[in-house]
């Protein structure tokens, strides 16, 4: 709890307020402007600070009893989430009382639930729905700023044989191992999603054709070098990849379809290889050979 004067300057705080500021290494609050403190202590944008300032003014001029922010705010130290409510004291000095209620446990549970909904529970890749939503955002950004964008479609080769030979739990282990292997190759800005079954997609923002080919071939090599251990078995497997880059497509679905067509060619051409959609070019990377072969 903090008490403000009519100008929004902090006059007094209680012990809980002081503890929060101390835990996040912020300086003493008394004597500072509350809106300015809000901007420095929480991850907020200027529009929200302006909304708080307007809400405080309404307490003084419109006689509103209280003002609340519609969503919790996260402290910049990342450890706390608080709701914010400002109440008019209705005294001669026109003071106001600010209360920050700690809702960290509730917010963390909400975020954990959201993460489960957005991530494929078996593999840790993004769910199809979340991947497609992020892909649409990246496509819009690439179109707006004329940035390159590549999408890879990946399908594990002969995956049915793994399930038939070792059982479905082994197949699940292979899928998990595959995503872990791919994530080790990807950059921080890259995104992998599970499209369905043993089929995955990788979004490569701001990536050229050459860069995408280099990364895709690193994935092929990494998968070959990373058999999955399961109940005493070492299960070797490979992956086929199709790639498409942003050109005249009007939707991410169209871009994904081109990658899927290239993936089909990779399967037809022998698997464990990369095929791309641009310039009718075929790139092969199979066996232990690290080089590209143009056909």
C-alpha positions as CSV (number, residue, x, y, z in Angstrom):
1,X,0.0,0.0,0.0
2,X,1.2,3.5,-0.8
3,X,-0.4,6.9,0.0
4,X,-0.3,9.6,-2.7
5,X,-0.9,13.3,-2.7
6,X,-3.2,14.9,-5.2
7,X,-0.3,15.3,-7.7
8,X,0.5,11.6,-7.5
9,X,3.7,11.9,-5.4
10,X,4.2,9.1,-2.9
11,X,3.9,10.2,0.7
12,X,4.0,7.0,2.6
13,X,4.3,3.2,2.0
14,X,3.8,0.2,4.2
15,X,6.2,-2.6,5.0
16,X,5.0,-5.0,2.2
17,X,5.5,-2.2,-0.4
18,X,9.0,-1.6,0.9
19,X,9.9,-5.3,0.9
20,X,8.9,-5.6,-2.8
21,X,11.0,-2.7,-3.8
22,X,14.0,-4.1,-1.8
23,X,13.6,-7.6,-3.3
24,X,13.8,-6.1,-6.8
25,X,16.7,-3.7,-5.9
26,X,14.6,-0.6,-6.5
27,X,15.2,2.6,-4.5
28,X,13.0,4.2,-1.9
29,X,9.6,5.2,-3.2
30,X,8.7,8.1,-0.9
31,X,8.9,11.5,-2.7
32,X,8.7,10.0,-6.2
33,X,5.9,10.4,-8.7
34,X,3.8,7.2,-8.7
35,X,3.3,7.1,-12.6
36,X,7.1,7.5,-13.1
37,X,7.8,4.8,-10.5
38,X,5.3,2.5,-12.2
39,X,7.2,2.9,-15.5
40,X,10.5,2.1,-13.9
41,X,9.4,-0.8,-11.7
42,X,7.0,-2.7,-14.0
43,X,7.2,-3.8,-17.7
44,X,4.6,-1.3,-19.0
45,X,4.3,0.8,-22.1
46,X,3.7,4.6,-22.2
47,X,0.0,4.2,-23.1
48,X,-0.6,2.3,-19.8
49,X,1.2,4.9,-17.8
50,X,-0.9,7.5,-19.4
51,X,-4.0,5.5,-18.6
52,X,-3.0,5.5,-14.9
53,X,-2.4,9.2,-15.0
54,X,-5.8,9.8,-16.5
55,X,-7.4,7.5,-14.0
56,X,-5.9,9.4,-11.1
57,X,-7.1,12.7,-12.6
58,X,-10.6,11.2,-12.8
59,X,-10.5,10.4,-9.1
60,X,-9.9,14.1,-8.3
61,X,-12.2,15.8,-10.9
62,X,-15.0,13.3,-11.7
63,X,-15.4,12.0,-8.2
64,X,-14.8,8.4,-9.2
65,X,-14.3,6.2,-6.1
66,X,-11.5,4.1,-7.5
67,X,-9.4,3.2,-10.6
68,X,-8.1,-0.2,-11.5
69,X,-5.9,-1.6,-14.3
70,X,-7.6,-4.4,-16.2
71,X,-4.6,-6.7,-16.1
72,X,-1.8,-7.7,-13.7
73,X,1.7,-6.1,-14.2
74,X,5.0,-7.9,-14.0
75,X,7.9,-6.3,-12.1
76,X,11.0,-5.7,-14.1
77,X,13.0,-8.1,-12.0
78,X,10.6,-10.8,-13.3
79,X,9.7,-12.2,-9.8
80,X,6.3,-10.7,-9.1
81,X,2.9,-10.0,-10.7
82,X,0.6,-7.4,-9.1
83,X,-2.8,-6.0,-9.7
84,X,-3.1,-2.2,-9.3
85,X,-6.0,-0.3,-7.7
86,X,-6.1,3.4,-6.8
87,X,-8.7,4.7,-4.4
88,X,-9.7,8.3,-3.5
89,X,-9.5,9.0,0.2
90,X,-12.2,11.7,-0.1
91,X,-10.4,14.1,2.4
92,X,-9.6,17.7,2.3
93,X,-6.1,17.0,1.0
94,X,-7.5,14.8,-1.9
95,X,-5.1,12.0,-1.2
96,X,-5.2,8.7,-2.9
97,X,-4.3,5.1,-1.8
98,X,-2.6,2.7,-4.2
99,X,-2.8,-1.0,-3.5
100,X,-0.7,-3.6,-5.3
101,X,-2.0,-7.1,-4.7
102,X,0.4,-10.0,-5.2
103,X,-1.1,-12.4,-7.8
104,X,2.2,-14.1,-8.8
105,X,1.0,-17.6,-8.0
106,X,-2.2,-17.2,-10.0
107,X,-0.4,-15.6,-13.0
108,X,2.3,-18.3,-13.0
109,X,-0.4,-21.0,-13.1
110,X,-2.2,-19.2,-15.9
111,X,1.1,-19.0,-17.9
112,X,1.9,-22.6,-17.3
113,X,-1.6,-23.6,-18.5
114,X,-1.2,-21.4,-21.6
115,X,2.2,-23.0,-22.4
116,X,0.7,-26.5,-22.2
117,X,-2.0,-25.4,-24.7
118,X,0.6,-24.0,-27.1
119,X,3.2,-26.8,-26.9
120,X,2.8,-30.4,-28.2
121,X,2.9,-32.4,-24.9
122,X,4.8,-35.3,-26.4
123,X,7.7,-33.6,-28.2
124,X,8.0,-30.1,-26.8
125,X,7.6,-28.6,-30.2
126,X,4.9,-25.9,-30.7
127,X,1.4,-27.2,-31.3
128,X,0.1,-26.9,-34.9
129,X,-2.3,-24.1,-33.9
130,X,0.3,-22.0,-32.1
131,X,2.9,-22.6,-34.8
132,X,0.5,-21.4,-37.5
133,X,-0.4,-18.3,-35.5
134,X,3.3,-17.4,-35.1
135,X,3.9,-18.1,-38.8
136,X,1.2,-15.7,-39.9
137,X,2.8,-13.0,-37.7
138,X,6.2,-13.6,-39.2
139,X,4.8,-13.6,-42.7
140,X,3.1,-10.3,-42.2
141,X,6.4,-8.9,-40.8
142,X,8.4,-10.2,-43.7
143,X,6.0,-8.8,-46.2
144,X,5.9,-5.4,-44.5
145,X,9.7,-5.0,-44.3
146,X,10.7,-6.9,-47.4
147,X,12.5,-9.6,-45.3
148,X,13.4,-13.1,-46.5
149,X,11.5,-16.0,-44.9
150,X,11.9,-19.7,-45.4
151,X,9.9,-22.6,-44.1
152,X,11.1,-26.2,-43.9
153,X,8.8,-29.3,-43.8
154,X,10.4,-32.3,-42.1
155,X,9.1,-35.8,-42.1
156,X,10.8,-38.8,-40.4
157,X,11.7,-41.5,-42.9
158,X,10.1,-44.9,-42.5
159,X,8.7,-44.0,-39.1
160,X,6.1,-46.8,-39.3
161,X,9.0,-49.3,-39.3
162,X,10.2,-47.9,-35.9
163,X,6.8,-48.4,-34.4
164,X,6.4,-51.8,-35.9
165,X,9.9,-53.0,-34.9
166,X,10.2,-51.4,-31.4
167,X,6.7,-50.4,-30.4
168,X,4.9,-47.1,-30.1
169,X,6.7,-46.1,-26.9
170,X,10.0,-46.3,-28.8
171,X,8.4,-44.2,-31.6
172,X,7.5,-41.6,-29.0
173,X,11.1,-41.6,-27.8
174,X,12.3,-41.1,-31.3
175,X,10.0,-38.1,-31.9
176,X,11.2,-36.5,-28.6
177,X,14.8,-37.1,-29.5
178,X,14.2,-35.7,-33.0
179,X,12.9,-32.4,-31.7
180,X,15.7,-32.1,-29.2
181,X,18.2,-32.7,-31.9
182,X,16.6,-30.1,-34.2
183,X,16.4,-27.5,-31.4
184,X,20.2,-27.9,-30.9
185,X,20.7,-26.8,-34.5
186,X,18.2,-24.0,-34.7
187,X,19.0,-20.4,-33.9
188,X,17.1,-18.5,-31.2
189,X,14.8,-16.9,-33.7
190,X,13.8,-20.1,-35.4
191,X,10.6,-22.0,-34.5
192,X,9.7,-25.7,-34.8
193,X,6.1,-27.0,-34.7
194,X,4.6,-30.4,-34.9
195,X,2.2,-30.4,-37.8
196,X,0.9,-33.9,-37.3
197,X,2.2,-37.4,-36.6
198,X,5.9,-37.5,-37.6
199,X,5.7,-34.4,-39.7
200,X,7.2,-31.1,-38.4
201,X,7.7,-27.6,-39.8
202,X,10.5,-25.1,-39.0
203,X,10.1,-21.4,-39.6
204,X,13.3,-19.5,-40.5
205,X,12.7,-15.7,-40.2
206,X,15.0,-13.3,-42.0
207,X,16.8,-16.3,-43.7
208,X,18.1,-16.4,-47.2
209,X,18.0,-19.5,-49.5
210,X,21.6,-20.3,-48.9
211,X,21.3,-19.9,-45.2
212,X,18.2,-22.2,-45.1
213,X,20.0,-24.8,-47.1
214,X,23.0,-24.8,-44.8
215,X,20.8,-25.1,-41.8
216,X,18.7,-27.8,-43.3
217,X,21.7,-29.9,-44.1
218,X,23.0,-29.4,-40.6
219,X,19.7,-30.9,-39.4
220,X,20.1,-33.9,-41.7
221,X,23.6,-34.5,-40.4
222,X,22.6,-34.0,-36.8
223,X,19.8,-36.5,-37.1
224,X,22.0,-39.1,-38.7
225,X,24.5,-38.7,-35.9
226,X,21.9,-38.9,-33.1
227,X,20.3,-42.3,-32.8
228,X,17.8,-42.6,-30.0
229,X,18.5,-45.0,-27.1
230,X,15.5,-46.9,-25.9
231,X,15.4,-50.0,-23.6
232,X,18.8,-51.2,-24.7
233,X,18.2,-50.4,-28.4
234,X,20.0,-47.8,-30.5
235,X,17.4,-46.6,-33.0
236,X,18.9,-44.9,-36.0
237,X,16.6,-42.9,-38.3
238,X,16.7,-40.2,-40.9
239,X,14.5,-37.2,-42.0
240,X,13.5,-35.8,-45.3
241,X,13.2,-32.0,-45.7
242,X,11.3,-29.8,-48.2
243,X,12.0,-26.0,-48.3
244,X,10.2,-23.0,-49.7
245,X,11.0,-19.3,-49.5
246,X,8.8,-16.3,-49.6
247,X,8.1,-15.0,-53.1
248,X,4.7,-14.4,-54.5
249,X,2.7,-16.3,-51.9
250,X,-0.2,-14.5,-50.4
251,X,-0.6,-16.7,-47.3
252,X,1.5,-18.9,-45.0
253,X,-0.7,-21.8,-46.1
254,X,0.6,-21.3,-49.7
255,X,4.2,-21.2,-48.5
256,X,3.7,-24.3,-46.4
257,X,2.1,-26.1,-49.4
258,X,5.2,-25.4,-51.6
259,X,7.4,-26.8,-48.8
260,X,5.2,-29.9,-48.7
261,X,5.5,-30.4,-52.4
262,X,9.3,-30.2,-52.1
263,X,9.2,-32.7,-49.2
264,X,7.3,-35.1,-51.4
265,X,10.1,-34.8,-54.0
266,X,12.6,-35.6,-51.3
267,X,10.7,-38.7,-50.4
268,X,10.4,-39.8,-54.0
269,X,14.2,-39.1,-54.6
270,X,15.3,-41.5,-51.9
271,X,14.7,-39.8,-48.5
272,X,17.3,-38.4,-46.1
273,X,17.8,-35.4,-48.2
274,X,16.7,-31.8,-48.8
275,X,14.6,-30.6,-51.8
276,X,13.8,-26.9,-52.4
277,X,11.0,-25.2,-54.3
278,X,13.0,-22.3,-55.9
279,X,14.6,-22.4,-59.3
280,X,13.6,-26.0,-59.9
281,X,16.8,-26.9,-58.0
282,X,17.3,-30.2,-56.2
283,X,19.8,-30.4,-53.3
284,X,20.9,-33.8,-52.0
285,X,22.6,-34.5,-48.7
286,X,22.6,-38.2,-47.9
287,X,24.8,-40.8,-46.2
288,X,27.9,-39.4,-44.6
289,X,28.7,-36.9,-47.4
290,X,28.4,-33.2,-46.1
291,X,28.4,-31.6,-49.6
292,X,25.4,-30.6,-51.8
293,X,24.9,-32.2,-55.1
294,X,23.0,-30.2,-57.7
295,X,20.9,-32.4,-60.0
